[in-house]
């Protein structure tokens, strides 16, 4: 990591947790009988310890594409910082122990420390957690390398914030981490442009998965290169990088896709045309975006952003509710409306727009649909194990959200660890970088903010989630076919249509061309 000599061990903070010590045993902590825990770093030793740790956390080594193979592939890994060293087994122990202490016996000192230098620990945990899952046990005890973990699509998405000089390495640099790379008809070539490499990779992923459309989901679509035509709208811009928190939410939404089956048992049908730049697929149109709700500007605090978005959306839903007949939607009682008003008003120390609404307007808010949408119809059933493992939202959990959603979202830091991960983490995962829409059939949904009124909601065969497609104006069907031409806008959540409802019955099946 570094070639300079340091008098103070920069790994000391990590060694502290590797030895399973408490937070308040760290240098800089003092405990007062009546004032609780205090955290300071005035002493020279305390400053040196945290300055050394900061040098590790901020080192550019963590940001590079090619360094991933150095830490993921070898079975034995040693981190070196000047003359100081630490084995990866000790680093992983520190990682696990820190999380355990922060969520149990040491929650109080951890909260105090977050106001100071422990933000470094949070950042380091985020960096390391994105790597740990890819170091799986070896299959052969005699092997000196780990078993590669992921599929190419998952690996590229998880590490898209990594830096490299050549944008083609946003794919090529991850091939050594791919599980069963021989199943993908794709090999690196520096004789093609980075855009051509991205197209080839996406085609290979679609063909290898038998038409599974998962590689068409997530971040990286709707970019300027798609608008200019440099990259087909259905090909991810792999060079786009996002904050790790955004990538974590994207990974959570990949997990959510395992719950859905929007296209039912309809088999995928894909075909490439015009030198592989057009993608022909089949599917059923399920609706059209009629209203897009505004989402406040996002900051670096996705938890706070989530609460702001919920406030904005429910206010906008409330104002428009009396303009449509939603008699078939679930209604909310005056008591529950009061809870909602208190939630939004108290959090921001302002009077919610709900408080100024008429009684009729308040009664018409489709509460069940709202909470089902902001959770994307899922719940985290892996909360007890501290992991994100999606399951379908149950009626019991939905009723709990209707009654206690304001508490869950208003004070997530005060929740039990299980409730925070089960409910609030699910809402954050479902809504981050998304906004809410209403369709022409008065259904709610979640989509990316670059969507527009008039975008069509489709169940494309082979896909587990719905997709938004934007009709190309005045476009001619290719090769004399009847297929309509669309600009691909990405996946969405569409309440009431996530489990095959949109492809049942006698709905018309159509061919569409994505450019």
C-alpha positions as CSV (number, residue, x, y, z in Angstrom):
1,X,0.0,0.0,0.0
2,X,2.8,2.4,0.8
3,X,6.6,2.6,0.7
4,X,7.1,5.2,3.5
5,X,8.2,4.3,6.9
6,X,5.8,5.0,9.8
7,X,6.8,5.1,13.5
8,X,3.2,4.3,14.5
9,X,1.6,1.0,13.4
10,X,-1.2,2.1,10.9
11,X,-3.0,-1.2,11.4
12,X,-3.4,-0.6,15.2
13,X,-7.1,0.2,14.9
14,X,-7.7,-2.9,13.0
15,X,-5.6,-5.1,15.3
16,X,-7.7,-3.7,18.2
17,X,-10.9,-5.2,16.6
18,X,-9.1,-8.3,15.4
19,X,-8.4,-9.1,19.1
20,X,-12.2,-8.7,19.7
21,X,-11.8,-5.7,22.1
22,X,-14.5,-3.2,22.9
23,X,-14.8,0.3,21.3
24,X,-14.3,2.1,24.6
25,X,-11.0,0.3,25.0
26,X,-9.5,2.3,22.1
27,X,-7.2,5.2,22.5
28,X,-9.1,8.4,22.7
29,X,-12.1,7.0,24.7
30,X,-13.0,8.1,28.2
31,X,-16.0,6.9,30.2
32,X,-17.8,9.1,32.7
33,X,-20.3,7.8,35.2
34,X,-22.9,10.5,34.5
35,X,-21.9,11.8,31.0
36,X,-21.5,8.4,29.3
37,X,-18.8,7.9,26.7
38,X,-16.7,10.6,25.3
39,X,-14.3,10.4,22.3
40,X,-11.3,12.7,21.8
41,X,-8.0,12.5,19.9
42,X,-6.0,15.3,21.5
43,X,-3.1,13.1,22.6
44,X,-0.1,12.6,20.3
45,X,-0.6,8.8,20.4
46,X,-4.3,9.0,19.6
47,X,-3.6,11.3,16.7
48,X,-0.9,9.1,15.3
49,X,-3.1,6.0,15.5
50,X,-6.0,7.6,13.7
51,X,-3.7,9.4,11.2
52,X,-2.2,6.0,10.3
53,X,-5.5,4.4,9.9
54,X,-6.7,7.3,7.7
55,X,-3.7,6.8,5.5
56,X,-4.8,3.2,4.9
57,X,-8.4,4.0,4.2
58,X,-7.6,6.9,1.8
59,X,-4.9,5.0,-0.1
60,X,-5.6,4.8,-3.9
61,X,-4.9,1.1,-3.9
62,X,-8.5,0.5,-2.9
63,X,-9.8,2.3,-6.0
64,X,-8.0,0.4,-8.8
65,X,-9.5,-2.3,-11.0
66,X,-6.5,-4.5,-11.2
67,X,-5.8,-4.7,-7.5
68,X,-8.9,-6.7,-6.9
69,X,-7.3,-9.8,-8.3
70,X,-4.4,-9.3,-5.8
71,X,-6.7,-9.6,-2.8
72,X,-9.5,-11.9,-4.1
73,X,-7.7,-14.6,-6.0
74,X,-4.8,-15.7,-3.8
75,X,-5.7,-17.8,-0.8
76,X,-3.0,-16.2,1.3
77,X,-2.9,-12.4,1.3
78,X,-0.8,-10.0,3.3
79,X,-1.3,-6.2,3.4
80,X,1.9,-4.2,3.7
81,X,2.1,-0.5,4.6
82,X,5.7,0.6,4.7
83,X,7.3,-1.8,7.3
84,X,4.0,-2.8,8.8
85,X,2.0,-5.9,7.8
86,X,-1.3,-7.5,8.5
87,X,-2.6,-10.9,7.3
88,X,-6.0,-10.9,5.6
89,X,-7.4,-13.4,8.2
90,X,-6.8,-10.8,10.9
91,X,-8.3,-8.1,8.7
92,X,-11.4,-10.1,8.2
93,X,-11.7,-10.9,11.9
94,X,-11.5,-7.1,12.6
95,X,-14.2,-6.5,10.0
96,X,-16.6,-9.1,11.6
97,X,-15.9,-8.1,15.2
98,X,-16.3,-4.4,14.5
99,X,-19.8,-5.0,13.1
100,X,-20.8,-7.3,15.9
101,X,-19.7,-4.8,18.6
102,X,-21.3,-1.8,16.8
103,X,-24.7,-3.6,16.8
104,X,-24.6,-5.0,20.3
105,X,-22.5,-4.2,23.3
106,X,-20.7,-1.2,21.9
107,X,-23.6,0.6,20.2
108,X,-23.4,3.6,22.5
109,X,-19.6,4.3,22.2
110,X,-19.9,3.6,18.4
111,X,-22.6,6.3,18.0
112,X,-20.3,8.7,19.9
113,X,-17.3,7.8,17.8
114,X,-19.3,8.3,14.6
115,X,-19.2,12.0,15.3
116,X,-15.5,11.9,15.0
117,X,-13.0,9.6,13.4
118,X,-15.1,6.4,13.4
119,X,-16.5,7.6,10.1
120,X,-13.2,6.3,8.7
121,X,-14.2,2.8,10.0
122,X,-17.5,3.0,8.3
123,X,-15.9,3.9,5.0
124,X,-13.3,1.1,5.5
125,X,-16.0,-1.4,6.2
126,X,-17.8,-0.4,3.1
127,X,-14.7,-0.8,1.0
128,X,-13.9,-4.2,2.5
129,X,-17.4,-5.6,2.5
130,X,-17.6,-5.2,-1.3
131,X,-14.5,-7.5,-1.5
132,X,-15.2,-10.1,1.2
133,X,-18.1,-11.8,-0.6
134,X,-15.9,-12.7,-3.5
135,X,-13.4,-14.6,-1.4
136,X,-15.2,-17.9,-1.2
137,X,-13.7,-21.2,0.2
138,X,-11.5,-23.2,-2.2
139,X,-12.8,-26.4,-3.6
140,X,-9.4,-28.1,-3.7
141,X,-7.5,-28.1,-0.4
142,X,-4.2,-28.2,-2.2
143,X,-5.0,-25.1,-4.2
144,X,-3.4,-21.8,-3.3
145,X,-6.1,-19.7,-4.9
146,X,-9.8,-19.0,-3.9
147,X,-12.7,-20.2,-6.0
148,X,-13.8,-17.3,-8.3
149,X,-17.2,-16.1,-7.2
150,X,-19.3,-14.2,-9.6
151,X,-20.9,-13.9,-13.0
152,X,-19.4,-11.2,-15.2
153,X,-22.4,-9.0,-15.0
154,X,-22.5,-9.1,-11.2
155,X,-18.7,-8.5,-10.8
156,X,-18.7,-5.5,-13.2
157,X,-21.7,-3.9,-11.4
158,X,-20.3,-4.5,-8.0
159,X,-16.9,-2.8,-8.8
160,X,-17.8,-0.2,-11.3
161,X,-16.4,2.6,-9.2
162,X,-12.9,1.1,-9.5
163,X,-10.5,3.2,-11.6
164,X,-8.4,2.2,-14.7
165,X,-6.6,4.0,-17.5
166,X,-8.2,2.0,-20.3
167,X,-12.1,2.0,-20.2
168,X,-12.1,-1.5,-21.8
169,X,-10.6,-2.7,-18.5
170,X,-13.9,-2.0,-16.9
171,X,-14.7,-5.4,-18.3
172,X,-11.4,-7.0,-19.1
173,X,-10.0,-6.3,-15.7
174,X,-12.7,-8.5,-14.0
175,X,-12.5,-11.6,-16.2
176,X,-10.1,-13.3,-13.8
177,X,-12.8,-13.1,-11.1
178,X,-15.6,-14.7,-13.1
179,X,-17.0,-18.1,-12.2
180,X,-16.8,-20.5,-15.2
181,X,-15.5,-17.9,-17.7
182,X,-15.5,-20.6,-20.5
183,X,-19.4,-20.5,-20.5
184,X,-19.2,-17.0,-21.9
185,X,-18.3,-16.6,-25.6
186,X,-16.2,-13.5,-24.9
187,X,-12.5,-12.7,-24.8
188,X,-10.6,-9.4,-24.5
189,X,-9.4,-7.5,-27.5
190,X,-7.7,-4.2,-27.4
191,X,-8.3,-3.8,-31.2
192,X,-11.9,-2.6,-30.6
193,X,-13.2,0.5,-29.0
194,X,-14.5,0.4,-25.5
195,X,-18.1,0.9,-26.7
196,X,-17.7,-2.1,-29.0
197,X,-16.3,-4.1,-26.1
198,X,-19.4,-3.2,-24.1
199,X,-21.7,-4.3,-26.9
200,X,-19.8,-7.6,-27.3
201,X,-19.9,-8.3,-23.6
202,X,-23.7,-7.6,-23.3
203,X,-24.4,-9.9,-26.3
204,X,-22.3,-12.6,-24.7
205,X,-24.1,-12.3,-21.4
206,X,-27.6,-12.4,-23.1
207,X,-26.6,-15.5,-25.1
208,X,-24.9,-17.3,-22.2
209,X,-28.0,-16.8,-20.0
210,X,-30.4,-18.2,-22.5
211,X,-32.2,-14.9,-22.8
212,X,-32.3,-14.0,-19.1
213,X,-32.5,-10.2,-19.2
214,X,-30.8,-9.5,-15.8
215,X,-27.9,-7.9,-17.5
216,X,-30.3,-5.2,-18.8
217,X,-31.2,-4.1,-15.3
218,X,-29.4,-1.8,-12.9
219,X,-27.3,1.4,-13.2
220,X,-25.5,2.5,-16.3
221,X,-28.4,3.0,-18.8
222,X,-29.8,6.3,-20.0
223,X,-26.4,7.9,-20.2
224,X,-25.3,10.6,-22.7
225,X,-23.6,8.0,-24.9
226,X,-27.0,6.3,-25.3
227,X,-28.7,9.6,-26.2
228,X,-26.0,10.3,-28.8
229,X,-26.2,6.8,-30.3
230,X,-22.6,5.9,-29.6
231,X,-23.9,3.0,-27.5
232,X,-27.2,1.1,-28.1
233,X,-29.7,2.0,-25.4
234,X,-29.8,-1.7,-24.3
235,X,-26.1,-1.9,-23.6
236,X,-24.8,-0.8,-20.2
237,X,-22.2,1.9,-20.1
238,X,-19.7,-0.1,-18.1
239,X,-17.4,2.9,-17.8
240,X,-20.0,4.8,-15.7
241,X,-19.0,4.7,-12.0
242,X,-21.2,5.2,-9.0
243,X,-20.7,5.6,-5.3
244,X,-20.4,2.3,-3.4
245,X,-23.7,3.0,-1.5
246,X,-25.4,3.1,-4.9
247,X,-23.7,-0.1,-6.0
248,X,-24.8,-1.8,-2.7
249,X,-28.4,-0.8,-3.5
250,X,-28.1,-2.1,-7.0
251,X,-26.8,-5.4,-5.7
252,X,-29.8,-5.6,-3.3
253,X,-32.1,-5.1,-6.2
254,X,-30.4,-7.9,-8.1
255,X,-31.3,-10.0,-5.1
256,X,-34.9,-8.8,-5.2
257,X,-35.2,-10.0,-8.8
258,X,-35.1,-13.5,-7.5
259,X,-38.5,-12.9,-5.9
260,X,-40.3,-11.8,-9.1
261,X,-41.4,-13.5,-12.3
262,X,-43.0,-10.7,-14.3
263,X,-43.0,-12.7,-17.6
264,X,-44.2,-15.9,-15.9
265,X,-43.1,-19.0,-17.8
266,X,-42.8,-17.2,-21.1
267,X,-39.5,-18.2,-22.7
268,X,-37.1,-15.5,-23.9
269,X,-36.7,-14.8,-27.5
270,X,-33.8,-12.6,-28.6
271,X,-32.2,-11.8,-31.9
272,X,-29.5,-9.3,-32.9
273,X,-29.7,-7.2,-36.0
274,X,-27.7,-4.6,-37.9
275,X,-24.2,-5.6,-36.9
276,X,-25.4,-6.5,-33.4
277,X,-26.6,-2.9,-32.5
278,X,-30.3,-3.8,-32.5
279,X,-31.9,-6.2,-30.1
280,X,-35.2,-7.9,-31.1
281,X,-37.3,-9.2,-28.2
282,X,-40.9,-10.2,-27.6
283,X,-43.2,-9.2,-24.8
284,X,-46.5,-7.7,-23.6
285,X,-47.2,-4.0,-23.0
286,X,-48.7,-3.6,-19.5
287,X,-49.2,0.2,-19.2
288,X,-47.9,3.6,-19.7
289,X,-46.4,6.2,-17.4
290,X,-49.0,8.9,-16.8
291,X,-47.5,10.9,-13.8
292,X,-43.9,11.1,-12.6
293,X,-43.5,12.2,-9.0
294,X,-40.6,14.5,-8.3
295,X,-37.7,13.3,-6.2
296,X,-35.6,15.8,-4.1
297,X,-31.9,16.2,-5.1
298,X,-29.8,13.4,-3.7
299,X,-26.9,14.0,-1.2
300,X,-24.2,11.7,0.2
301,X,-26.6,10.5,2.9
302,X,-28.9,7.9,1.3
303,X,-30.8,7.3,4.5
304,X,-31.8,10.9,4.8
305,X,-32.5,11.1,1.0
306,X,-34.9,8.1,1.4
307,X,-36.9,9.9,4.1
308,X,-37.0,13.1,2.0
309,X,-38.2,11.1,-1.0
310,X,-41.0,9.4,0.9
311,X,-42.2,12.8,2.2
312,X,-42.2,14.3,-1.3
313,X,-43.9,11.3,-2.9
314,X,-46.7,10.9,-0.4
315,X,-47.4,14.7,-0.5
316,X,-47.6,14.5,-4.3
317,X,-49.8,11.4,-4.2
318,X,-52.1,13.1,-1.8
319,X,-52.5,16.2,-4.0
320,X,-53.4,14.2,-7.1
321,X,-55.4,11.5,-5.4
322,X,-58.8,13.2,-5.8
323,X,-58.3,13.5,-9.6
324,X,-58.6,9.8,-10.2
325,X,-61.0,7.0,-9.3
326,X,-59.0,4.7,-7.1
327,X,-61.9,3.0,-5.4
328,X,-60.4,-0.4,-5.8
329,X,-57.2,0.7,-4.0
330,X,-56.7,0.1,-0.3
331,X,-57.7,3.1,1.8
332,X,-56.1,4.6,4.8
333,X,-57.9,5.5,8.0
334,X,-57.8,9.0,9.6
335,X,-55.8,7.5,12.5
336,X,-53.2,6.2,10.1
337,X,-53.2,9.5,8.2
338,X,-52.4,11.2,11.5
339,X,-49.5,8.8,12.0
340,X,-48.2,9.7,8.5
341,X,-48.6,13.4,9.1
342,X,-46.7,13.2,12.4
343,X,-43.9,11.2,10.7
344,X,-43.2,13.6,7.9
345,X,-44.0,16.8,9.9
346,X,-41.9,15.9,13.0
347,X,-38.9,14.7,11.1
348,X,-38.4,18.0,9.2
349,X,-39.9,20.3,11.9
350,X,-42.4,21.5,9.4
351,X,-46.1,21.1,8.7
352,X,-46.7,18.3,6.2
353,X,-48.9,19.1,3.2
354,X,-51.0,16.2,4.4
355,X,-52.1,18.4,7.4
356,X,-53.6,20.9,5.0
357,X,-55.5,18.4,2.9
358,X,-59.2,17.8,3.0
359,X,-60.6,14.8,4.8
360,X,-61.7,13.3,1.5
361,X,-58.2,13.7,0.1
362,X,-56.7,12.1,3.1
363,X,-59.1,9.1,3.0
364,X,-58.1,8.4,-0.6
365,X,-54.4,7.9,-0.2
366,X,-53.7,4.3,-1.3
367,X,-51.6,3.4,1.7
368,X,-51.1,-0.3,1.1
369,X,-50.0,0.4,-2.5
370,X,-47.6,3.1,-1.3
371,X,-45.8,1.0,1.2
372,X,-45.8,-2.0,-1.1
373,X,-44.2,0.2,-3.8
374,X,-41.5,1.8,-1.6
375,X,-40.4,-1.7,-0.5
376,X,-40.7,-3.0,-4.1
377,X,-43.0,-5.7,-2.7
378,X,-40.1,-7.3,-0.8
379,X,-38.8,-7.7,2.7
380,X,-35.4,-8.7,4.0
381,X,-35.7,-12.1,5.5
382,X,-31.9,-12.3,6.2
383,X,-32.0,-9.5,8.8
384,X,-31.2,-11.9,11.7
385,X,-28.1,-13.1,9.9
386,X,-27.1,-9.5,9.0
387,X,-27.4,-10.2,5.3
388,X,-29.8,-9.0,2.6
389,X,-31.9,-11.9,1.4
390,X,-35.2,-10.8,-0.2
391,X,-38.5,-12.5,0.2
392,X,-42.0,-11.5,-1.0
393,X,-43.7,-8.9,1.3
394,X,-46.3,-10.7,3.4
395,X,-49.7,-9.3,4.4
396,X,-48.4,-9.3,8.0
397,X,-45.4,-7.2,7.2
398,X,-47.5,-4.9,5.0
399,X,-49.9,-4.2,7.9
400,X,-47.0,-3.6,10.2
401,X,-45.6,-1.0,7.7
402,X,-49.0,0.7,7.5
403,X,-49.1,1.1,11.2
404,X,-45.4,1.6,12.1
405,X,-43.8,2.9,8.8
406,X,-43.4,6.4,10.3
407,X,-41.4,5.1,13.2
408,X,-39.3,2.8,11.0
409,X,-38.4,5.6,8.7
410,X,-38.4,8.6,11.0
411,X,-35.8,7.1,13.5
412,X,-34.0,4.3,11.7
413,X,-31.0,4.8,14.0
414,X,-33.1,4.0,17.1
415,X,-34.5,0.7,15.7
416,X,-33.4,-2.7,16.7
417,X,-30.8,-4.0,14.3
418,X,-33.2,-6.6,12.9
419,X,-36.0,-4.1,12.3
420,X,-33.6,-1.7,10.7
421,X,-32.3,-4.3,8.3
422,X,-35.7,-5.9,7.7
423,X,-37.7,-2.8,6.9
424,X,-35.7,0.4,6.5
425,X,-32.8,-1.2,4.6
426,X,-35.4,-2.7,2.2
427,X,-36.9,0.7,1.6
428,X,-33.5,2.3,1.0
429,X,-32.5,-0.4,-1.4
430,X,-35.7,-0.2,-3.3
431,X,-35.9,3.6,-3.7
432,X,-32.3,4.9,-3.9
433,X,-31.7,6.5,-7.3
434,X,-35.3,5.9,-8.2
435,X,-38.5,8.0,-8.3
436,X,-42.2,7.1,-8.1
437,X,-44.6,7.0,-11.0
438,X,-48.3,6.4,-11.6
439,X,-49.5,4.5,-14.7
440,X,-52.5,5.1,-16.9
441,X,-54.3,2.4,-14.9
442,X,-53.6,4.2,-11.6
443,X,-50.9,1.8,-10.4
444,X,-47.8,3.0,-8.6
445,X,-44.3,2.0,-9.5
446,X,-40.6,2.9,-9.2
447,X,-38.3,3.9,-12.0
448,X,-35.2,5.8,-12.8
449,X,-35.5,9.6,-12.7
450,X,-34.8,10.0,-16.5
451,X,-38.1,8.4,-17.3
452,X,-40.8,10.6,-19.0
453,X,-44.5,10.7,-19.2
454,X,-45.6,8.4,-22.1
455,X,-42.9,5.8,-21.5
456,X,-44.4,2.3,-21.8
457,X,-44.2,-0.5,-19.2
458,X,-43.4,-3.9,-20.7
459,X,-43.0,-7.5,-19.6
460,X,-40.3,-8.7,-21.9
461,X,-40.1,-12.5,-22.1
462,X,-37.3,-13.9,-20.1
463,X,-37.2,-10.9,-17.7
464,X,-38.0,-11.1,-14.0
465,X,-38.8,-7.4,-13.8
466,X,-40.8,-5.0,-16.0
467,X,-38.9,-2.5,-18.3
468,X,-39.6,1.0,-19.4
469,X,-39.4,1.5,-23.2
470,X,-39.6,4.9,-24.9
471,X,-41.1,4.8,-28.5
472,X,-38.9,6.2,-31.2
473,X,-40.8,9.0,-33.0
474,X,-41.4,8.4,-36.7
475,X,-39.3,5.3,-36.8
476,X,-39.7,2.7,-39.6
477,X,-40.0,-1.0,-38.6
478,X,-36.8,-2.8,-39.5
479,X,-36.6,-5.2,-42.4
480,X,-40.3,-4.7,-43.2
481,X,-41.5,-6.3,-40.0
482,X,-44.3,-5.1,-37.8
483,X,-42.1,-4.7,-34.8
484,X,-42.1,-1.2,-33.2
485,X,-38.8,0.5,-32.4
486,X,-38.0,1.7,-28.8
487,X,-35.3,3.4,-26.8
488,X,-34.5,1.2,-23.7
489,X,-34.9,3.1,-20.4
490,X,-34.1,0.4,-17.8
491,X,-36.1,-1.8,-15.4
492,X,-38.8,-0.7,-13.0
493,X,-41.1,-1.9,-10.2
494,X,-44.8,-2.0,-11.2
495,X,-47.1,-2.7,-8.3
496,X,-49.6,-5.4,-9.0
497,X,-47.7,-6.8,-12.0
498,X,-44.6,-8.4,-10.6
499,X,-45.8,-12.0,-10.5
500,X,-47.1,-12.7,-14.0
501,X,-50.4,-10.8,-13.8
502,X,-49.5,-8.8,-16.9
503,X,-48.9,-11.8,-19.1
504,X,-52.0,-13.8,-18.2
505,X,-55.1,-14.0,-20.3
506,X,-55.3,-13.0,-23.9
507,X,-53.0,-10.0,-23.9
508,X,-51.4,-9.4,-27.3
509,X,-47.8,-10.5,-27.7
510,X,-45.6,-8.1,-29.7
511,X,-42.1,-7.9,-31.1
512,X,-40.1,-4.8,-30.3
513,X,-36.8,-3.6,-31.5
514,X,-34.4,-1.9,-29.0
515,X,-31.9,0.5,-30.5
